[in-house]
Amino acid sequence: MALNRRLLESFNHFFSPRLWHGFRLLAVDGSTARVPNTADVIAIFGEPPTGASTLLARFSRSYDVSNHRVIEANFESRQVGERVLAGKHLAATQGQDLILYDRGYPTFWLFALHAQEHRHFCARMPLGFSTEVSRFLASGQKSEVVLAKFPGPSILSTLWVAARSDPPTPDPRPTQERQNRGPRHFITR
């Protein structure tokens, strides 16, 4: 991935990347991939499940959807979950990225990690994911700002819950001026 980072830095130096409302849109998705069932590959990815002859590895990538570039990709053992790999992708993100997650990714620890790293995100949520999401859906409002305390580490973050409204524009102030405010999080149904 070091080579990919150098290519991305070069691209950003010579070209202006396309943005959406001031955000670089990054979609995160994962899957499994068949890998050769050989001793050296098994040493990295582990044994196939009992009774299976096919060896699978977990694959995850962070993809810039507007500029058609892979920002980061990882292959791990199938036992490593997609959420864990999504958390690892945060190291390759920037403050004005809007990270997009589909079903299966919402979990409080991942959202708390985004808050800690000051990263924006939009996640497709199960209807009963949290009391904040349930209250928002029942309200019939188009958007609402909600303060949510995540379980675990004491992190208080602002959530921007929206169903059908335009996103707020990114804060143009330097990162140091924004550190006490925390990132905005976009949660849609």
Residue pairs with C-beta under 8 A, 6 or more apart in sequence:
1 72
1 73
1 92
4 70
4 71
4 72
4 73
5 92
8 69
8 71
11 17
11 67
11 69
17 24
17 64
17 66
17 67
18 66
18 67
19 66
19 96
20 66
20 98
21 166
21 167
21 169
21 170
22 96
22 169
22 170
23 96
23 97
23 98
23 120
23 167
23 170
24 64
24 66
24 67
24 94
24 96
24 97
24 98
25 64
25 65
25 66
25 97
25 98
25 100
26 62
26 63
26 64
26 65
26 71
26 89
26 93
26 97
26 98
26 99
26 100
27 62
27 63
27 65
27 99
27 100
28 60
28 61
28 62
28 63
28 86
28 89
28 99
28 100
28 101
28 105
29 60
29 61
29 63
29 102
30 58
30 59
30 60
30 61
30 82
30 85
30 86
31 58
31 59
31 60
32 56
32 57
32 58
32 59
32 78
33 56
33 57
33 59
33 75
34 54
34 55
34 56
35 41
35 45
35 55
35 56
35 57
35 75
36 55
37 48
37 53
37 54
37 55
41 55
42 55
44 77
45 55
45 56
45 57
45 75
45 76
45 77
45 78
46 77
46 78
46 79
47 55
48 54
48 55
48 56
56 78
57 75
57 76
57 77
57 78
58 75
58 76
58 77
58 78
58 79
58 80
58 81
58 82
58 85
59 73
59 74
59 75
60 73
60 74
60 76
60 82
60 85
60 86
60 88
60 89
61 70
61 71
61 72
61 73
61 74
61 89
62 70
62 71
62 72
62 73
62 89
62 92
62 93
62 99
63 69
63 70
63 71
64 70
64 71
65 100
71 89
71 92
71 93
72 88
72 89
72 91
72 92
74 85
74 88
74 89
76 85
82 104
82 105
83 104
83 105
83 107
83 110
86 101
86 105
86 110
87 110
87 113
89 99
90 99
90 113
90 114
90 117
90 119
93 99
93 117
93 119
95 118
95 119
95 175
96 120
96 170
97 119
97 120
98 120
98 121
98 122
98 167
98 186
99 114
99 119
99 120
99 121
99 122
100 121
100 122
100 123
101 121
101 122
101 123
101 124
102 124
103 124
103 126
105 123
105 124
106 123
106 124
106 125
106 126
106 129
108 130
108 150
108 151
108 152
109 150
109 152
111 121
111 123
111 150
111 157
111 185
112 150
112 152
112 153
112 155
112 157
114 120
114 121
114 183
114 185
115 150
115 155
115 157
115 182
115 183
115 185
116 153
116 155
118 175
118 178
118 179
118 182
118 183
119 183
120 170
120 183
120 184
120 185
120 186
121 183
121 185
121 186
122 185
122 186
122 187
122 188
123 185
123 186
123 187
123 188
124 188
124 189
125 133
125 187
125 188
125 189
127 133
127 134
127 137
127 189
128 134
130 148
132 146
132 148
132 159
132 161
133 161
133 187
133 189
135 146
136 144
136 146
136 161
136 163
137 163
137 189
141 163
142 162
142 163
142 164
142 165
143 160
143 161
143 162
143 163
143 165
144 161
144 162
145 158
145 159
145 160
145 161
146 158
146 159
146 161
147 156
147 157
147 158
147 159
148 156
148 157
148 159
149 155
149 156
150 157
156 182
157 182
157 183
157 185
158 181
158 182
158 183
158 184
158 185
159 184
159 185
159 187
160 167
160 168
160 184
160 185
160 186
160 187
161 187
162 186
162 187
162 188
163 188
163 189
167 186
168 184
171 178
171 181
